[in-house]
Amino acid sequence: MSHPTGKDPSPRSAAKTKTRVAPTHRCMLRLEVIAAHRLSEHFLRLTIGGDDLADFEYQGWDQLFRLFFPRPGQTGLRMPSAANNGWIAQLYLMPVTTRPHVRNYTVRAFRAAQRELDVDFVVHGDGPAATWALAAGPGDPVGIFDEGTMYRPRQGAHWQLLVAEESAAPAALAIAEQTPASLPTTLYLEVPTAADILPVTLGPHVNVRWLPRDTADTADTMPGRLALDTVSHATLPAGHGSVFIAGESGLATGLRRILTSQHNIPKQDITFFGYWKHGRSSLG
């Protein structure tokens, strides 16, 4: 998922501890919006689909894809054609009048038989993705380019910790849903308001802690700060852990530093992603 300010179309630069598991077959997929569903005040789900999803290699976990969508005033969707990182050069060689917007998002759910894919958006703010998603309706063109996954629970882990603010909530929830019952998991999800606490069905091995900023006893409302402070002071289980942290860059890098220095978690056991950086606009 992308934050309303968007994300840079370059690879996830804050991830240093694990190599991306790329799909074996990658191609630009042309799809369309099938349905829109408002999940809460600040979360919107779009279902997109089409015959091209027959070529989509679903891997699960935190699977990432590039989402291409038209700019305001464009009547269609023009996409790059390169099925490798050459698409970036193609994109910026396009005139702005025909160049699409592109942002990174996580697969929230995939239904192969129906050729449908769900993607969740944060819709506060006036960023290009949020604006487009709020106006999107059935039949609107959209494109995706699969980027694979970065996170897998560490082999031999005794417990799992997942930490995210709203921009990474879909990835963290997808991971939690796919985690085997044999791996106790604690999930910290920071969201803008208590009204954004989503009804989720997870196994008894997953303990979910929602952290709404509007009811928190803090004056700092920057996304990620509440989760960082809460987890920093949490008591973590003994034994070997597997950690996923994602969201605003300060949360990802700051909490990783605290977990390694104060909680003695080895760096190689932490997968962390700075999805966006406060005060910095995205390219594309």
PyRosetta script that sets phi, psi and omega in degrees:
from pyrosetta import init, pose_from_sequence

init()
pose = pose_from_sequence("MSHPTGKDPSPRSAAKTKTRVAPTHRCMLRLEVIAAHRLSEHFLRLTIGGDDLADFEYQGWDQLFRLFFPRPGQTGLRMPSAANNGWIAQLYLMPVTTRPHVRNYTVRAFRAAQRELDVDFVVHGDGPAATWALAAGPGDPVGIFDEGTMYRPRQGAHWQLLVAEESAAPAALAIAEQTPASLPTTLYLEVPTAADILPVTLGPHVNVRWLPRDTADTADTMPGRLALDTVSHATLPAGHGSVFIAGESGLATGLRRILTSQHNIPKQDITFFGYWKHGRSSLG")
pose.set_psi(1, 151.8)
pose.set_omega(1, 176.8)
pose.set_phi(2, -109.5)
pose.set_psi(2, 148.4)
pose.set_omega(2, 173.3)
pose.set_phi(3, -74.4)
pose.set_psi(3, 159.0)
pose.set_omega(3, 178.6)
pose.set_phi(4, -54.1)
pose.set_psi(4, -29.8)
pose.set_omega(4, 177.6)
pose.set_phi(5, -74.7)
pose.set_psi(5, -10.3)
pose.set_omega(5, 177.5)
pose.set_phi(6, 87.8)
pose.set_psi(6, -179.6)
pose.set_omega(6, 179.3)
pose.set_phi(7, -136.5)
pose.set_psi(7, 148.2)
pose.set_omega(7, 176.3)
pose.set_phi(8, -62.6)
pose.set_psi(8, 135.6)
pose.set_omega(8, 179.7)
pose.set_phi(9, -70.9)
pose.set_psi(9, -1.6)
pose.set_omega(9, 174.6)
pose.set_phi(10, -72.0)
pose.set_psi(10, 164.3)
pose.set_omega(10, -179.0)
pose.set_phi(11, -59.4)
pose.set_psi(11, 164.5)
pose.set_omega(11, -179.9)
pose.set_phi(12, -62.6)
pose.set_psi(12, 97.1)
pose.set_omega(12, -169.2)
pose.set_phi(13, -75.2)
pose.set_psi(13, -18.4)
pose.set_omega(13, -176.2)
pose.set_phi(14, -87.2)
pose.set_psi(14, -4.6)
pose.set_omega(14, -178.7)
pose.set_phi(15, -86.6)
pose.set_psi(15, 117.8)
pose.set_omega(15, -174.5)
pose.set_phi(16, -122.4)
pose.set_psi(16, -7.0)
pose.set_omega(16, -168.2)
pose.set_phi(17, -110.6)
pose.set_psi(17, 0.1)
pose.set_omega(17, -178.9)
pose.set_phi(18, -154.0)
pose.set_psi(18, 147.7)
pose.set_omega(18, -178.6)
pose.set_phi(19, -90.6)
pose.set_psi(19, 139.7)
pose.set_omega(19, 179.0)
pose.set_phi(20, -62.6)
pose.set_psi(20, 136.6)
pose.set_omega(20, 173.4)
pose.set_phi(21, -94.2)
pose.set_psi(21, 99.3)
pose.set_omega(21, -175.1)
pose.set_phi(22, -80.5)
pose.set_psi(22, 151.0)
pose.set_omega(22, 174.6)
pose.set_phi(23, -66.2)
pose.set_psi(23, 153.4)
pose.set_omega(23, -180.0)
pose.set_phi(24, -76.4)
pose.set_psi(24, -23.6)
pose.set_omega(24, -179.2)
pose.set_phi(25, -131.9)
pose.set_psi(25, 117.4)
pose.set_omega(25, -178.2)
pose.set_phi(26, -121.7)
pose.set_psi(26, 136.1)
pose.set_omega(26, 174.8)
pose.set_phi(27, -156.2)
pose.set_psi(27, 157.1)
pose.set_omega(27, 175.7)
pose.set_phi(28, -71.6)
pose.set_psi(28, 127.2)
pose.set_omega(28, -177.1)
pose.set_phi(29, -112.2)
pose.set_psi(29, 127.7)
pose.set_omega(29, 177.5)
pose.set_phi(30, -98.7)
pose.set_psi(30, 121.1)
pose.set_omega(30, -175.7)
pose.set_phi(31, -131.6)
pose.set_psi(31, -173.5)
pose.set_omega(31, 175.8)
pose.set_phi(32, -145.6)
pose.set_psi(32, 158.6)
pose.set_omega(32, 176.3)
pose.set_phi(33, -70.8)
pose.set_psi(33, 133.4)
pose.set_omega(33, 177.8)
pose.set_phi(34, -102.7)
pose.set_psi(34, -42.9)
pose.set_omega(34, -177.4)
pose.set_phi(35, -158.3)
pose.set_psi(35, 157.3)
pose.set_omega(35, 175.4)
pose.set_phi(36, -126.0)
pose.set_psi(36, 140.7)
pose.set_omega(36, -177.9)
pose.set_phi(37, -142.7)
pose.set_psi(37, 120.8)
pose.set_omega(37, 179.2)
pose.set_phi(38, -79.4)
pose.set_psi(38, 117.9)
pose.set_omega(38, -177.9)
pose.set_phi(39, -85.0)
pose.set_psi(39, -33.9)
pose.set_omega(39, -178.2)
pose.set_phi(40, -165.5)
pose.set_psi(40, -172.3)
pose.set_omega(40, -179.8)
pose.set_phi(41, -57.5)
pose.set_psi(41, -37.6)
pose.set_omega(41, -173.5)
pose.set_phi(42, -118.2)
pose.set_psi(42, 6.1)
pose.set_omega(42, 178.7)
pose.set_phi(43, -122.1)
pose.set_psi(43, 132.5)
pose.set_omega(43, 177.7)
pose.set_phi(44, -129.5)
pose.set_psi(44, 135.1)
pose.set_omega(44, 177.9)
pose.set_phi(45, -111.0)
pose.set_psi(45, 128.1)
pose.set_omega(45, 170.8)
pose.set_phi(46, -107.7)
pose.set_psi(46, 135.6)
pose.set_omega(46, 169.3)
pose.set_phi(47, -100.6)
pose.set_psi(47, 124.0)
pose.set_omega(47, 179.2)
pose.set_phi(48, -119.9)
pose.set_psi(48, 155.3)
pose.set_omega(48, -177.8)
pose.set_phi(49, -169.8)
pose.set_psi(49, -178.1)
pose.set_omega(49, -179.4)
pose.set_phi(50, 150.0)
pose.set_psi(50, 170.2)
pose.set_omega(50, -177.1)
pose.set_phi(51, -61.7)
pose.set_psi(51, -28.6)
pose.set_omega(51, -179.2)
pose.set_phi(52, -62.3)
pose.set_psi(52, -20.5)
pose.set_omega(52, 179.7)
pose.set_phi(53, -67.9)
pose.set_psi(53, -9.3)
pose.set_omega(53, 172.6)
pose.set_phi(54, -62.9)
pose.set_psi(54, -21.1)
pose.set_omega(54, 179.4)
pose.set_phi(55, -98.4)
pose.set_psi(55, 8.4)
pose.set_omega(55, -178.9)
pose.set_phi(56, -88.4)
pose.set_psi(56, 127.5)
pose.set_omega(56, -178.1)
pose.set_phi(57, -97.6)
pose.set_psi(57, 96.4)
pose.set_omega(57, -176.6)
pose.set_phi(58, -75.7)
pose.set_psi(58, 125.5)
pose.set_omega(58, 179.4)
pose.set_phi(59, -112.9)
pose.set_psi(59, -17.8)
pose.set_omega(59, -179.4)
pose.set_phi(60, 79.8)
pose.set_psi(60, -157.7)
pose.set_omega(60, -178.8)
pose.set_phi(61, 53.7)
pose.set_psi(61, -125.1)
pose.set_omega(61, -177.1)
pose.set_phi(62, -101.5)
pose.set_psi(62, 39.5)
pose.set_omega(62, -172.4)
pose.set_phi(63, -56.5)
pose.set_psi(63, 128.0)
pose.set_omega(63, -175.2)
pose.set_phi(64, -107.2)
pose.set_psi(64, 145.9)
pose.set_omega(64, 170.7)
pose.set_phi(65, -143.4)
pose.set_psi(65, 158.2)
pose.set_omega(65, 173.0)
pose.set_phi(66, -86.4)
pose.set_psi(66, 131.8)
pose.set_omega(66, 178.7)
pose.set_phi(67, -107.8)
pose.set_psi(67, 121.7)
pose.set_omega(67, 178.2)
pose.set_phi(68, -105.3)
pose.set_psi(68, 131.7)
pose.set_omega(68, 179.3)
pose.set_phi(69, -147.0)
pose.set_psi(69, 153.7)
pose.set_omega(69, -174.7)
pose.set_phi(70, -68.4)
pose.set_psi(70, 151.9)
pose.set_omega(70, 170.7)
pose.set_phi(71, -79.4)
pose.set_psi(71, 160.5)
pose.set_omega(71, 176.6)
pose.set_phi(72, -55.9)
pose.set_psi(72, 134.5)
pose.set_omega(72, 179.2)
pose.set_phi(73, 91.9)
pose.set_psi(73, -15.3)
pose.set_omega(73, 177.3)
pose.set_phi(74, -80.3)
pose.set_psi(74, 135.9)
pose.set_omega(74, -176.7)
pose.set_phi(75, -90.2)
pose.set_psi(75, -16.2)
pose.set_omega(75, 179.1)
pose.set_phi(76, -141.0)
pose.set_psi(76, -173.0)
pose.set_omega(76, -179.6)
pose.set_phi(77, -121.4)
pose.set_psi(77, 117.3)
pose.set_omega(77, 173.3)
pose.set_phi(78, -102.3)
pose.set_psi(78, 130.3)
pose.set_omega(78, -176.7)
pose.set_phi(79, -123.6)
pose.set_psi(79, 155.7)
pose.set_omega(79, 169.4)
pose.set_phi(80, -62.5)
pose.set_psi(80, 162.4)
pose.set_omega(80, -179.5)
pose.set_phi(81, -112.2)
pose.set_psi(81, -18.5)
pose.set_omega(81, -175.4)
pose.set_phi(82, -67.3)
pose.set_psi(82, 129.3)
pose.set_omega(82, 178.8)
pose.set_phi(83, -94.0)
pose.set_psi(83, 40.5)
pose.set_omega(83, 176.7)
pose.set_phi(84, -154.8)
pose.set_psi(84, -171.5)
pose.set_omega(84, -176.4)
pose.set_phi(85, -69.9)
pose.set_psi(85, -1.5)
pose.set_omega(85, 173.3)
pose.set_phi(86, -65.4)
pose.set_psi(86, -14.2)
pose.set_omega(86, 179.5)
pose.set_phi(87, -62.0)
pose.set_psi(87, -28.0)
pose.set_omega(87, -177.4)
pose.set_phi(88, -66.6)
pose.set_psi(88, -44.7)
pose.set_omega(88, 177.5)
pose.set_phi(89, -63.4)
pose.set_psi(89, -41.3)
pose.set_omega(89, 177.8)
pose.set_phi(90, -59.7)
pose.set_psi(90, -41.2)
pose.set_omega(90, -177.9)
pose.set_phi(91, -60.6)
pose.set_psi(91, -47.0)
pose.set_omega(91, -174.5)
pose.set_phi(92, -81.6)
pose.set_psi(92, -6.5)
pose.set_omega(92, 170.6)
pose.set_phi(93, -85.5)
pose.set_psi(93, -12.4)
pose.set_omega(93, 177.4)
pose.set_phi(94, -74.2)
pose.set_psi(94, 142.7)
pose.set_omega(94, 171.2)
pose.set_phi(95, -62.5)
pose.set_psi(95, 148.3)
pose.set_omega(95, -179.0)
pose.set_phi(96, -58.9)
pose.set_psi(96, -29.3)
pose.set_omega(96, -178.5)
pose.set_phi(97, -65.0)
pose.set_psi(97, -23.3)
pose.set_omega(97, 179.9)
pose.set_phi(98, -118.3)
pose.set_psi(98, -8.8)
pose.set_omega(98, -177.1)
pose.set_phi(99, -72.4)
pose.set_psi(99, 132.3)
pose.set_omega(99, 177.4)
pose.set_phi(100, -81.1)
pose.set_psi(100, 163.4)
pose.set_omega(100, 166.1)
pose.set_phi(101, -76.8)
pose.set_psi(101, 153.6)
pose.set_omega(101, 174.8)
pose.set_phi(102, -142.6)
pose.set_psi(102, 134.0)
pose.set_omega(102, 177.6)
pose.set_phi(103, -139.6)
pose.set_psi(103, 161.9)
pose.set_omega(103, 177.5)
pose.set_phi(104, -92.8)
pose.set_psi(104, 136.6)
pose.set_omega(104, 176.2)
pose.set_phi(105, -140.8)
pose.set_psi(105, 163.8)
pose.set_omega(105, -179.6)
pose.set_phi(106, -106.6)
pose.set_psi(106, 142.9)
pose.set_omega(106, 174.2)
pose.set_phi(107, -69.4)
pose.set_psi(107, 116.1)
pose.set_omega(107, 177.6)
pose.set_phi(108, -83.5)
pose.set_psi(108, -36.6)
pose.set_omega(108, 176.0)
pose.set_phi(109, -160.4)
pose.set_psi(109, 150.2)
pose.set_omega(109, 179.7)
pose.set_phi(110, -136.2)
pose.set_psi(110, 130.1)
pose.set_omega(110, 178.9)
pose.set_phi(111, -120.8)
pose.set_psi(111, 97.4)
pose.set_omega(111, -173.1)
pose.set_phi(112, -61.6)
pose.set_psi(112, -43.7)
pose.set_omega(112, -176.1)
pose.set_phi(113, -62.1)
pose.set_psi(113, -37.0)
pose.set_omega(113, 179.6)
pose.set_phi(114, -89.4)
pose.set_psi(114, -7.7)
pose.set_omega(114, -175.4)
pose.set_phi(115, 53.4)
pose.set_psi(115, 55.9)
pose.set_omega(115, -179.8)
pose.set_phi(116, -131.2)
pose.set_psi(116, 148.2)
pose.set_omega(116, 179.4)
pose.set_phi(117, -138.0)
pose.set_psi(117, 133.7)
pose.set_omega(117, 176.7)
pose.set_phi(118, -99.4)
pose.set_psi(118, 138.7)
pose.set_omega(118, 175.8)
pose.set_phi(119, -136.6)
pose.set_psi(119, 132.9)
pose.set_omega(119, -177.5)
pose.set_phi(120, -102.8)
pose.set_psi(120, 140.1)
pose.set_omega(120, -178.6)
pose.set_phi(121, -119.3)
pose.set_psi(121, 145.2)
pose.set_omega(121, 165.7)
pose.set_phi(122, -88.8)
pose.set_psi(122, 127.3)
pose.set_omega(122, -171.1)
pose.set_phi(123, -121.3)
pose.set_psi(123, 30.5)
pose.set_omega(123, 165.4)
pose.set_phi(124, -98.6)
pose.set_psi(124, 152.9)
pose.set_omega(124, -173.9)
pose.set_phi(125, 91.0)
pose.set_psi(125, 178.9)
pose.set_omega(125, -175.9)
pose.set_phi(126, -125.6)
pose.set_psi(126, 33.0)
pose.set_omega(126, 177.6)
pose.set_phi(127, -66.9)
pose.set_psi(127, 162.0)
pose.set_omega(127, -177.5)
pose.set_phi(128, -57.9)
pose.set_psi(128, -41.8)
pose.set_omega(128, -176.7)
pose.set_phi(129, -68.5)
pose.set_psi(129, -44.5)
pose.set_omega(129, 179.8)
pose.set_phi(130, -63.6)
pose.set_psi(130, -42.5)
pose.set_omega(130, 179.5)
pose.set_phi(131, -62.1)
pose.set_psi(131, -45.0)
pose.set_omega(131, 179.4)
pose.set_phi(132, -65.0)
pose.set_psi(132, -45.7)
pose.set_omega(132, -176.2)
pose.set_phi(133, -61.8)
pose.set_psi(133, -39.6)
pose.set_omega(133, -179.5)
pose.set_phi(134, -65.0)
pose.set_psi(134, -28.9)
pose.set_omega(134, -178.5)
pose.set_phi(135, -96.3)
pose.set_psi(135, -9.0)
pose.set_omega(135, -173.2)
pose.set_phi(136, -68.7)
pose.set_psi(136, 144.0)
pose.set_omega(136, 178.0)
pose.set_phi(137, -143.3)
pose.set_psi(137, 171.4)
pose.set_omega(137, -178.5)
pose.set_phi(138, -51.7)
pose.set_psi(138, 132.9)
pose.set_omega(138, 178.8)
pose.set_phi(139, 94.4)
pose.set_psi(139, -13.4)
pose.set_omega(139, 179.6)
pose.set_phi(140, -67.0)
pose.set_psi(140, 137.6)
pose.set_omega(140, -177.0)
pose.set_phi(141, -75.5)
pose.set_psi(141, 146.6)
pose.set_omega(141, 177.5)
pose.set_phi(142, -154.3)
pose.set_psi(142, 151.8)
pose.set_omega(142, 178.8)
pose.set_phi(143, -131.0)
pose.set_psi(143, 154.6)
pose.set_omega(143, 176.6)
pose.set_phi(144, -137.6)
pose.set_psi(144, 155.6)
pose.set_omega(144, 175.6)
pose.set_phi(145, -138.2)
pose.set_psi(145, 114.8)
pose.set_omega(145, -173.2)
pose.set_phi(146, -68.1)
pose.set_psi(146, 136.5)
pose.set_omega(146, 177.4)
pose.set_phi(147, -117.5)
pose.set_psi(147, -1.6)
pose.set_omega(147, 177.1)
pose.set_phi(148, 82.1)
pose.set_psi(148, -159.4)
pose.set_omega(148, -175.1)
pose.set_phi(149, -122.3)
pose.set_psi(149, 160.1)
pose.set_omega(149, 175.4)
pose.set_phi(150, -118.1)
pose.set_psi(150, -28.4)
pose.set_omega(150, -171.9)
pose.set_phi(151, -108.4)
pose.set_psi(151, 137.1)
pose.set_omega(151, 165.5)
pose.set_phi(152, -139.5)
pose.set_psi(152, 140.5)
pose.set_omega(152, 175.4)
pose.set_phi(153, -56.0)
pose.set_psi(153, 138.2)
pose.set_omega(153, -178.9)
pose.set_phi(154, -64.2)
pose.set_psi(154, 138.1)
pose.set_omega(154, 177.2)
pose.set_phi(155, -63.1)
pose.set_psi(155, 136.8)
pose.set_omega(155, 178.9)
pose.set_phi(156, 80.4)
pose.set_psi(156, 5.3)
pose.set_omega(156, -179.5)
pose.set_phi(157, -67.5)
pose.set_psi(157, 142.7)
pose.set_omega(157, 177.3)
pose.set_phi(158, -92.2)
pose.set_psi(158, -21.2)
pose.set_omega(158, -179.7)
pose.set_phi(159, -156.2)
pose.set_psi(159, 164.2)
pose.set_omega(159, -178.5)
pose.set_phi(160, -132.6)
pose.set_psi(160, 139.1)
pose.set_omega(160, 177.5)
pose.set_phi(161, -122.7)
pose.set_psi(161, 124.9)
pose.set_omega(161, 178.5)
pose.set_phi(162, -120.8)
pose.set_psi(162, 126.0)
pose.set_omega(162, -176.7)
pose.set_phi(163, -132.3)
pose.set_psi(163, 130.0)
pose.set_omega(163, -178.7)
pose.set_phi(164, -155.8)
pose.set_psi(164, 151.3)
pose.set_omega(164, 162.9)
pose.set_phi(165, -99.1)
pose.set_psi(165, -172.5)
pose.set_omega(165, -166.2)
pose.set_phi(166, -59.2)
pose.set_psi(166, -32.8)
pose.set_omega(166, -177.7)
pose.set_phi(167, -65.7)
pose.set_psi(167, -25.9)
pose.set_omega(167, -178.8)
pose.set_phi(168, -110.0)
pose.set_psi(168, 5.8)
pose.set_omega(168, -179.6)
pose.set_phi(169, -57.7)
pose.set_psi(169, -41.9)
pose.set_omega(169, 178.6)
pose.set_phi(170, -60.2)
pose.set_psi(170, -39.5)
pose.set_omega(170, 178.8)
pose.set_phi(171, -65.8)
pose.set_psi(171, -45.8)
pose.set_omega(171, -178.8)
pose.set_phi(172, -64.4)
pose.set_psi(172, -40.4)
pose.set_omega(172, 179.0)
pose.set_phi(173, -67.3)
pose.set_psi(173, -39.7)
pose.set_omega(173, 178.0)
pose.set_phi(174, -62.1)
pose.set_psi(174, -42.4)
pose.set_omega(174, 177.8)
pose.set_phi(175, -62.0)
pose.set_psi(175, -46.4)
pose.set_omega(175, -178.4)
pose.set_phi(176, -60.8)
pose.set_psi(176, -39.6)
pose.set_omega(176, -179.4)
pose.set_phi(177, -65.7)
pose.set_psi(177, -29.8)
pose.set_omega(177, -176.1)
pose.set_phi(178, -96.7)
pose.set_psi(178, -3.6)
pose.set_omega(178, -179.1)
pose.set_phi(179, -72.0)
pose.set_psi(179, 130.7)
pose.set_omega(179, 179.7)
pose.set_phi(180, -64.5)
pose.set_psi(180, 153.4)
pose.set_omega(180, -177.4)
pose.set_phi(181, -63.0)
pose.set_psi(181, -16.8)
pose.set_omega(181, -179.1)
pose.set_phi(182, -78.5)
pose.set_psi(182, -6.2)
pose.set_omega(182, -176.7)
pose.set_phi(183, -116.3)
pose.set_psi(183, 99.8)
pose.set_omega(183, 177.4)
pose.set_phi(184, -57.9)
pose.set_psi(184, 133.0)
pose.set_omega(184, -172.8)
pose.set_phi(185, -131.8)
pose.set_psi(185, 136.0)
pose.set_omega(185, 171.0)
pose.set_phi(186, -114.1)
pose.set_psi(186, 128.8)
pose.set_omega(186, -174.6)
pose.set_phi(187, -119.8)
pose.set_psi(187, 117.8)
pose.set_omega(187, 175.6)
pose.set_phi(188, -105.3)
pose.set_psi(188, 119.5)
pose.set_omega(188, -178.9)
pose.set_phi(189, -123.2)
pose.set_psi(189, 111.0)
pose.set_omega(189, 175.1)
pose.set_phi(190, -87.2)
pose.set_psi(190, 132.2)
pose.set_omega(190, -179.7)
pose.set_phi(191, -134.8)
pose.set_psi(191, 161.5)
pose.set_omega(191, -176.6)
pose.set_phi(192, -62.0)
pose.set_psi(192, -44.4)
pose.set_omega(192, -175.6)
pose.set_phi(193, -138.7)
pose.set_psi(193, 164.3)
pose.set_omega(193, 176.7)
pose.set_phi(194, -62.7)
pose.set_psi(194, -25.4)
pose.set_omega(194, 177.8)
pose.set_phi(195, -70.2)
pose.set_psi(195, -10.9)
pose.set_omega(195, 179.1)
pose.set_phi(196, -94.8)
pose.set_psi(196, 6.6)
pose.set_omega(196, 174.1)
pose.set_phi(197, -73.0)
pose.set_psi(197, 113.8)
pose.set_omega(197, -171.6)
pose.set_phi(198, -90.2)
pose.set_psi(198, 145.1)
pose.set_omega(198, 173.8)
pose.set_phi(199, -74.0)
pose.set_psi(199, 112.2)
pose.set_omega(199, -178.9)
pose.set_phi(200, -125.0)
pose.set_psi(200, 148.1)
pose.set_omega(200, 178.1)
pose.set_phi(201, -112.0)
pose.set_psi(201, 109.1)
pose.set_omega(201, -180.0)
pose.set_phi(202, -126.5)
pose.set_psi(202, 159.2)
pose.set_omega(202, -178.3)
pose.set_phi(203, -68.9)
pose.set_psi(203, 165.6)
pose.set_omega(203, 179.9)
pose.set_phi(204, -64.1)
pose.set_psi(204, -13.9)
pose.set_omega(204, 178.5)
pose.set_phi(205, -81.3)
pose.set_psi(205, -3.8)
pose.set_omega(205, -178.8)
pose.set_phi(206, -111.0)
pose.set_psi(206, 121.5)
pose.set_omega(206, 176.3)
pose.set_phi(207, -103.4)
pose.set_psi(207, 113.4)
pose.set_omega(207, -176.7)
pose.set_phi(208, -99.2)
pose.set_psi(208, 128.7)
pose.set_omega(208, 173.7)
pose.set_phi(209, -118.8)
pose.set_psi(209, 109.7)
pose.set_omega(209, 177.0)
pose.set_phi(210, -84.3)
pose.set_psi(210, 138.9)
pose.set_omega(210, -177.4)
pose.set_phi(211, -126.1)
pose.set_psi(211, 82.5)
pose.set_omega(211, 178.1)
pose.set_phi(212, -76.2)
pose.set_psi(212, 131.2)
pose.set_omega(212, -176.5)
pose.set_phi(213, -70.5)
pose.set_psi(213, -29.3)
pose.set_omega(213, -174.7)
pose.set_phi(214, -73.3)
pose.set_psi(214, -14.3)
pose.set_omega(214, 177.9)
pose.set_phi(215, -113.5)
pose.set_psi(215, 5.7)
pose.set_omega(215, -177.9)
pose.set_phi(216, -79.8)
pose.set_psi(216, 149.5)
pose.set_omega(216, 179.1)
pose.set_phi(217, -88.1)
pose.set_psi(217, 65.3)
pose.set_omega(217, 180.0)
pose.set_phi(218, -154.3)
pose.set_psi(218, 149.1)
pose.set_omega(218, 178.3)
pose.set_phi(219, -90.5)
pose.set_psi(219, -10.4)
pose.set_omega(219, -178.0)
pose.set_phi(220, -88.8)
pose.set_psi(220, 108.8)
pose.set_omega(220, -177.1)
pose.set_phi(221, -102.8)
pose.set_psi(221, 10.3)
pose.set_omega(221, 178.1)
pose.set_phi(222, -67.2)
pose.set_psi(222, 130.8)
pose.set_omega(222, -179.3)
pose.set_phi(223, -55.0)
pose.set_psi(223, 132.8)
pose.set_omega(223, 177.3)
pose.set_phi(224, 102.5)
pose.set_psi(224, -26.1)
pose.set_omega(224, -175.6)
pose.set_phi(225, -68.2)
pose.set_psi(225, -39.9)
pose.set_omega(225, -179.6)
pose.set_phi(226, -64.9)
pose.set_psi(226, -44.1)
pose.set_omega(226, 178.3)
pose.set_phi(227, -64.1)
pose.set_psi(227, -42.5)
pose.set_omega(227, 179.8)
pose.set_phi(228, -59.4)
pose.set_psi(228, -47.8)
pose.set_omega(228, -177.8)
pose.set_phi(229, -66.7)
pose.set_psi(229, -41.6)
pose.set_omega(229, -177.7)
pose.set_phi(230, -63.9)
pose.set_psi(230, -48.4)
pose.set_omega(230, -177.3)
pose.set_phi(231, -71.7)
pose.set_psi(231, -32.1)
pose.set_omega(231, 178.3)
pose.set_phi(232, -57.7)
pose.set_psi(232, -33.6)
pose.set_omega(232, -176.7)
pose.set_phi(233, -101.4)
pose.set_psi(233, 6.8)
pose.set_omega(233, -179.4)
pose.set_phi(234, -79.1)
pose.set_psi(234, 154.5)
pose.set_omega(234, 173.0)
pose.set_phi(235, -91.2)
pose.set_psi(235, 119.4)
pose.set_omega(235, -177.3)
pose.set_phi(236, -96.4)
pose.set_psi(236, 152.9)
pose.set_omega(236, -178.5)
pose.set_phi(237, -65.7)
pose.set_psi(237, 162.3)
pose.set_omega(237, 173.8)
pose.set_phi(238, -81.0)
pose.set_psi(238, 163.6)
pose.set_omega(238, 177.7)
pose.set_phi(239, 95.0)
pose.set_psi(239, -172.1)
pose.set_omega(239, -174.6)
pose.set_phi(240, -83.7)
pose.set_psi(240, 126.0)
pose.set_omega(240, -177.4)
pose.set_phi(241, -111.5)
pose.set_psi(241, 165.9)
pose.set_omega(241, 174.0)
pose.set_phi(242, -130.8)
pose.set_psi(242, 120.7)
pose.set_omega(242, -168.7)
pose.set_phi(243, -121.5)
pose.set_psi(243, 136.0)
pose.set_omega(243, 173.8)
pose.set_phi(244, -125.6)
pose.set_psi(244, 123.1)
pose.set_omega(244, 177.5)
pose.set_phi(245, -128.3)
pose.set_psi(245, 130.5)
pose.set_omega(245, -180.0)
pose.set_phi(246, -152.1)
pose.set_psi(246, 152.7)
pose.set_omega(246, 178.4)
pose.set_phi(247, 141.1)
pose.set_psi(247, -143.6)
pose.set_omega(247, 178.6)
pose.set_phi(248, -59.1)
pose.set_psi(248, 144.7)
pose.set_omega(248, -171.9)
pose.set_phi(249, -55.9)
pose.set_psi(249, -37.7)
pose.set_omega(249, -179.4)
pose.set_phi(250, -64.8)
pose.set_psi(250, -35.6)
pose.set_omega(250, 176.1)
pose.set_phi(251, -65.9)
pose.set_psi(251, -48.5)
pose.set_omega(251, -175.5)
pose.set_phi(252, -62.6)
pose.set_psi(252, -51.7)
pose.set_omega(252, -176.3)
pose.set_phi(253, -76.6)
pose.set_psi(253, -38.2)
pose.set_omega(253, -178.2)
pose.set_phi(254, -67.3)
pose.set_psi(254, -44.3)
pose.set_omega(254, -178.8)
pose.set_phi(255, -70.9)
pose.set_psi(255, -36.3)
pose.set_omega(255, 175.9)
pose.set_phi(256, -58.3)
pose.set_psi(256, -44.4)
pose.set_omega(256, -179.6)
pose.set_phi(257, -62.3)
pose.set_psi(257, -42.3)
pose.set_omega(257, -179.7)
pose.set_phi(258, -67.5)
pose.set_psi(258, -42.2)
pose.set_omega(258, -178.5)
pose.set_phi(259, -65.2)
pose.set_psi(259, -35.0)
pose.set_omega(259, 179.5)
pose.set_phi(260, -77.5)
pose.set_psi(260, -40.5)
pose.set_omega(260, -174.0)
pose.set_phi(261, -84.7)
pose.set_psi(261, -36.6)
pose.set_omega(261, -174.9)
pose.set_phi(262, -102.7)
pose.set_psi(262, -25.7)
pose.set_omega(262, -178.7)
pose.set_phi(263, -111.1)
pose.set_psi(263, -0.5)
pose.set_omega(263, 174.4)
pose.set_phi(264, 59.3)
pose.set_psi(264, 34.0)
pose.set_omega(264, 174.6)
pose.set_phi(265, -86.1)
pose.set_psi(265, 125.9)
pose.set_omega(265, -179.8)
pose.set_phi(266, -59.2)
pose.set_psi(266, 141.7)
pose.set_omega(266, -178.4)
pose.set_phi(267, -56.5)
pose.set_psi(267, -35.8)
pose.set_omega(267, -176.9)
pose.set_phi(268, -69.7)
pose.set_psi(268, -10.2)
pose.set_omega(268, 179.0)
pose.set_phi(269, -95.1)
pose.set_psi(269, 2.2)
pose.set_omega(269, -177.8)
pose.set_phi(270, -117.3)
pose.set_psi(270, 120.8)
pose.set_omega(270, 171.1)
pose.set_phi(271, -103.2)
pose.set_psi(271, 123.5)
pose.set_omega(271, -173.9)
pose.set_phi(272, -135.4)
pose.set_psi(272, 142.9)
pose.set_omega(272, -177.4)
pose.set_phi(273, -136.4)
pose.set_psi(273, 125.9)
pose.set_omega(273, 169.2)
pose.set_phi(274, -90.4)
pose.set_psi(274, 93.9)
pose.set_omega(274, -176.5)
pose.set_phi(275, -66.1)
pose.set_psi(275, -32.0)
pose.set_omega(275, -178.7)
pose.set_phi(276, -157.0)
pose.set_psi(276, 166.6)
pose.set_omega(276, -178.7)
pose.set_phi(277, -128.1)
pose.set_psi(277, 128.0)
pose.set_omega(277, -178.0)
pose.set_phi(278, -57.6)
pose.set_psi(278, 130.0)
pose.set_omega(278, 178.4)
pose.set_phi(279, 85.9)
pose.set_psi(279, 0.4)
pose.set_omega(279, -178.7)
pose.set_phi(280, -118.5)
pose.set_psi(280, 126.9)
pose.set_omega(280, 179.5)
pose.set_phi(281, -82.2)
pose.set_psi(281, 155.6)
pose.set_omega(281, 177.5)
pose.set_phi(282, -84.0)
pose.set_psi(282, 156.6)
pose.set_omega(282, 168.7)
pose.set_phi(283, -85.8)
pose.set_psi(283, 163.0)
pose.set_omega(283, 176.4)
pose.set_phi(284, 80.0)
pose.dump_pdb("model.pdb")
